[in-house]
Amino acid sequence: MFPKQSEEVLKDKRRLIWACRRGMLELDVLFEPFVKEAYDELSEEQKAVFRRLVTCDDPDLFAWFMGHKECPDEELKGMVDFMLSRVKV
């Protein structure tokens, strides 16, 4: 059984899940499952980086996740790489 989460955490997580709804299916299939399955395991610093990643523009995110461009921000690049390493093929 999973530990019960506080209402405040759940509210924040619901907002985050909503923010992860992108205009591109390719990004939706990466972001939404990551928040539901892995976000709680992140450190507070990693959560802050992830929240910053969510604010990036879809074309940039798509290019970074698909390997068309390298993310210029090292922290964001690390989160992109981490998320890609968790993708189940």
N, C-alpha and C positions, 0 to 999 in steps of 0.2 A: 504494500500500500504506500502511496506517495504521501509525504508529509503535507499537512494542511497549510495552505498559503494564506497570508493575511489579505483582507479585502483590498487594502491599498496596493499591494503588489499585484493582485489580480486586475484591478482597475488599470494600473500602469501597463500590464501585459496586454490587456484587451486593446488599449490605445495603440500599443506597439504593433500588435497584429494588424490593426486597421491601417496603420502607417505603412505596413509592409505590402499592402495591396497595391500593386503597381499597374501600369498600363500595358505591361508585356507579360504574357504567360510564362516566358522563359525565366523571368525574374520572380514571378509569383511562386513557381515551383521550388525555388531556392529559399526565398525569404520566409514564407509562412511556415513550412515544416521546421525550419531552423529555429524560429521563435518558439514553436510549440514543443520541440524535442530537445533543444540544446541551450537555449537562452539562460535558463535557471542555473546551469552549471558554470556559466562564465563568472569571472571575477568582476568586481565593480568597475575596474578599469576597462575590462573587455566590453562590459555592457555599455559603457560610455562611448567607446569606439564604435560599437554596433549601432547605437542610436545616431551617431554622427553619420555613419554610412547610409542609414535609411534616408537621410536628408539630401543625399546626392541626387543628381538628375538621372533619369532612366537611361538616356543614351550613354552616359559615362559608365553607369553600373553595368549595362549590357556589354559594353566594350571590355571592361575589366573582367567580368565573369566568363566571357566567351574567349578571352585571350587575344582580342584584337588590339588592345592597348594595355600598357602597364599603368597601374595607378601611381600617380606621382607622390602620394602621401604614404609614407612607410607604415603608419599605424593602420590606415584603411586597407592598404595592400595586404598586411598581415591578416586582417579579418577576412578579406576576400579569399585568401589562400586557405585559411582555417575552415571557412564555410565550404569551399570546394572539396576539401579533404573529407568532409563529413557526408557528402552526397552519396546516396546509395544508387549504384548503377544497376 
